[in-house]
Amino acid sequence: IIYIRNSRDIYALTEWLQNTLLKKVNRGLTPSVEYLANCSTMKKIVRMAAKMLSDQDHKTATKQEKEQAAREHAAYIIGCVEYLSKF
């Protein structure tokens, strides 16, 4: 299991991605979980989280775990953006 939201660096990238997506939503874009899960920033976030898992727990994340973590984190970001776009 990869825990993505447990690092200052990961949080900073997530916040940047969230703000960028919010700007696009305000311009009329409808975000997609699959698109966001496969963007280069999300891949970097997942790589950082997988490295932390390897360093701290001495476990290697599988490709499926990384993909699942990316989709879950993308859904989390989209949920935050949808909430923020209401204001």
DAQUISUL-V375298 format. One line per field, one symbol per residue. ss: DSSP state (@ for helix, = for strand, . for the rest). psi: psi as a letter, one per 40 degrees, with the letter a starting at -180 (. if undefined). Layout:
# DAQUISUL-V375298
ss = ???
psi = ???
This chain:
# DAQUISUL-V375298
ss = .......@@@@@@@@@@@@@@@@@@@......@@@@@..@@@@@@@@@@@@@@@@@@.....@@@@@@@@@@@@@@@@@@@@@@...
psi = hhhdffidddddddddddddddddddeehhihdddddeidddddddddddddddddefihhiddddddddddddddddddddddee.
